[in-house]
Amino acid sequence: MAFCPNCGAEVQGRFCAKCGAAVPVPPTAGGAAAGAGVPPVTPMSSGPVPGAQPYAPPAATAAGMADNVAGALCYVLGLITGIIFLALAPYNQSKFVRFHAFQSIFFHVAWIALWIVDMIIGIVLPWALHLLLSLFMLVIALGGLAVWIFLIIKAYGGDRFKLPIIGDLAEKQA
C-alpha cells in the first residue's frame, strides 16, 4: 500500500487522487520499477506515446483565477460585477482588476445617465423629433455594445485599455 508524499492520502496507482501528486513506484522483485520502460499514456490517446510526459494537473493559484479573467468578468454585468470584484479579497489588491472594475462601474454609470437624458429629452420633444432621436440613440446603443465587448476582450487579453475620460478616473481610483 502506497501513501502520497505530498498529502499523506492512500494511493492506488501512480498519482494521488486527492492532490494529484506523482507517487514513486516501489521496486519489484526483479529490481526494476513496475512499468519501467513503458512510455506514459496521454489522456486523449489509446496507447503509449513515445517521449510523452505523464499528466499532471495544473497548479491552483492563490487567488483562484488569473487577473485577466477577473478583469474581463468585471465588465460582464457592469455595476454588479464591478462592485463584486472591488469587494472580493484577493482581487481588490490587484491594480489591474481594480482598474477594470472602476472603469466598468464608471462606464455603466455613464451609460445609465445617457439613457436617462435620452428619456427626458424624448418626453419633451414632439413625436417627429423623438423618432429621429430614437434612431440616433439606436446607433449610439450599438456603438456602446461594441465598446463594451471591446473592453471585455482587451481586459481578457491582459491589456489596460483606457477610455478617454472614464479611464483616467478609473486609473486615479485604482
Secondary structure, DSSP 8 states (H G I E B T S, - for coil): -EE-TTT--EESSSB-TTT--B----B-TTSSBTTTT---B-TTSSSB-TT----------SSSS-HHHHHHHHHHTTHHHHHHHHHSTTTTT-HHHHHHHHHHHHHHHHHHHHHHHHHHHHHHS-HHHHHHHHHHHHHHHHHHHHHHHHHHHHHHTT-----TTHHHHHHHH-
